[in-house]
Amino acid sequence: MNLSPYLANKLARWMAGQAMPTAPTSLFVGLWNGDPLAGGTEVGATITGAAARIAVAIVIPANDGIDNLVEQSAETSFGLSVSVTPVNVTYTTLHDAVTAGNILAVRELDTPKTIAQNDTVKFPLGDLSFSFEKHTP
């Protein structure tokens, strides 16, 4: 996943001396048809029939300066699709709130997915991750 403009801006401002916002207490995965930063449509609620986003458990990196990987700690599932109409998913996002809030990271799927009724929508362990590159001498 790539940092969103929102989070990249917060990091840039932090480097210039401004305080970071309070860390989110929970993170949520969103599903999108189209680029979420360029007019895409969030489609999670169409798939679940209720929640647009699903909570994701994240492993806190253990070592300062050594472990720069943020990844999920368990499978994340939207369950079976209830939509009678196929739903196209082209992007996933990581949010700081179950509704509204901010997009923290964005990932375009390598292969777009069409979700049919009764298809299971899930992210196996390790599918949701991103890393911060560090200098390697």
C-alpha positions in Angstrom: 0.0 0.0 0.0 1.1 3.6 -0.6 0.6 6.4 1.8 -2.3 8.7 1.0 -1.8 12.4 0.3 -3.4 13.0 3.8 -0.8 10.9 5.7 2.1 12.0 3.5 1.2 15.6 4.3 1.0 14.9 8.0 4.5 13.3 7.9 5.9 16.2 6.0 4.4 18.7 8.5 5.8 16.6 11.4 9.3 16.8 9.9 8.9 20.6 9.7 8.0 20.7 13.4 4.2 20.4 13.6 2.7 17.8 15.9 1.3 14.6 14.4 -2.4 13.9 14.9 -3.4 11.4 17.5 -2.8 7.9 16.4 -5.9 6.0 15.3 -7.3 3.5 17.8 -8.5 1.2 15.0 -7.9 0.8 11.3 -10.4 -0.2 8.7 -10.1 -1.6 5.2 -12.2 -0.2 2.3 -13.0 -1.6 -1.1 -13.3 0.7 -4.2 -14.3 0.6 -7.8 -12.0 3.2 -9.3 -9.2 5.3 -7.7 -10.5 6.5 -4.3 -8.4 9.7 -4.7 -9.8 10.5 -8.1 -13.6 9.9 -7.9 -13.8 6.2 -7.3 -16.8 4.7 -5.5 -16.5 2.8 -2.2 -18.3 -0.5 -2.7 -17.9 -2.4 0.7 -21.4 -1.7 1.8 -22.8 -3.0 -1.5 -20.9 -6.3 -0.9 -21.7 -6.7 2.9 -25.2 -5.1 2.8 -24.2 -3.1 5.8 -20.6 -2.0 6.7 -18.6 -0.2 4.1 -15.3 -0.9 5.9 -14.1 -3.8 8.0 -11.7 -3.5 11.0 -8.2 -4.9 10.5 -5.9 -5.9 13.3 -2.4 -4.5 12.8 1.0 -5.7 14.2 2.9 -2.9 15.8 6.5 -2.9 14.5 8.7 -4.1 17.3 12.0 -2.5 16.7 12.7 1.2 16.1 14.7 1.7 12.9 14.8 -2.0 12.1 11.3 -3.2 11.6 9.5 -0.8 9.3 6.7 -3.1 8.1 3.1 -2.5 9.0 0.9 -5.6 8.4 -2.2 -7.3 9.5 -2.1 -9.8 12.4 -5.1 -11.9 11.2 -7.2 -12.7 8.2 -9.6 -9.8 7.4 -13.0 -10.8 5.9 -15.9 -8.9 4.5 -17.8 -12.3 4.5 -20.1 -13.5 1.7 -21.3 -10.9 -0.8 -25.0 -10.2 -0.6 -25.1 -8.1 -3.8 -27.2 -9.7 -6.5 -25.4 -7.5 -9.0 -21.6 -8.2 -9.6 -19.4 -5.6 -7.9 -16.1 -4.5 -9.4 -13.2 -3.9 -7.0 -10.1 -2.2 -8.2 -8.5 -0.6 -5.1 -8.2 -1.2 -1.4 -7.7 1.5 1.2 -6.8 1.8 4.9 -8.8 4.2 7.0 -8.7 5.7 10.5 -12.4 5.4 10.9 -15.2 3.0 10.1 -17.1 5.9 8.4 -15.8 9.3 7.2 -12.4 9.8 8.6 -9.2 9.8 6.5 -7.7 7.5 4.0 -4.2 6.5 5.3 -3.0 4.2 2.5 -4.1 3.2 -1.0 -3.4 0.1 -3.1 -4.5 -0.6 -6.6 -5.2 -4.3 -7.1 -2.8 -6.1 -9.5 -5.8 -7.7 -11.0 -9.3 -6.1 -10.6 -11.9 -8.4 -9.0 -15.5 -8.9 -9.9 -17.4 -10.0 -6.8 -20.6 -12.1 -7.5 -23.3 -12.9 -5.0 -22.1 -15.4 -2.4 -18.4 -14.8 -3.2 -16.2 -14.6 -0.1 -14.3 -11.4 0.1 -11.2 -11.7 2.4 -7.6 -10.7 2.8 -5.5 -13.7 4.0 -2.8 -13.0 6.6 0.0 -10.9 5.0 -2.1 -9.5 2.1 -2.5 -6.1 3.8 0.9 -4.6 4.5 3.1 -1.7 3.6 6.6 -0.7 4.5 8.6 2.4 5.0 11.8 2.3 3.0 15.0 3.0 5.0 18.5 3.8 4.0 20.7 0.7 3.6 24.4 1.5 3.5 
